[in-house]
């Protein structure tokens, strides 16, 4: 009869221990990195229709803020006109009217004016802030739905080559 070793001395094959601490910590750190990237870029992401609801929910939890919803494509140009300045040679007077066709109030847009030649090549391009195209600081309230705005700008005449002009909103 063989004597067996006491139980505390016997070596039995041990089961490999699963260590979840390090992978879980790495996963948590990766999640925090993604959250930090999203929060750092929230102003740009908030302009996207897909991201905005998610960011609103996230900022509701984290008490961060988002810029007001801004949809430049919802601004509609109603009228536009370019004429030589009646009193100052070499200057054009640009008049325009636009409307906010969004279903919500929007911040005042930047207005981009470009002048082009007959081939469509840009001769001049400039963005105007609301203060520049209104002549004063914009009202503290955003542009309401269906609200129209008229403006008048004076720009240097690029010469007889300029035959077309266009407006864009940003």
Secondary structure, DSSP 4 states (H G I P E B T S, - for coil): -PPPPPTTT---PPPPPP--HHHHHHHHHHHHHHHHHHHHTHHHHTTSHHHHHHHHHHHHHHT---PPP--GGGEEEEEEEEEE-SSSTTEEEEEEEEEE-SSS-BPPPPEEEEEE-TTS-EEEEEEE-HHHHHSSPPPSSPBPTT-EEEEEEEEE---TT--EEEEEE-
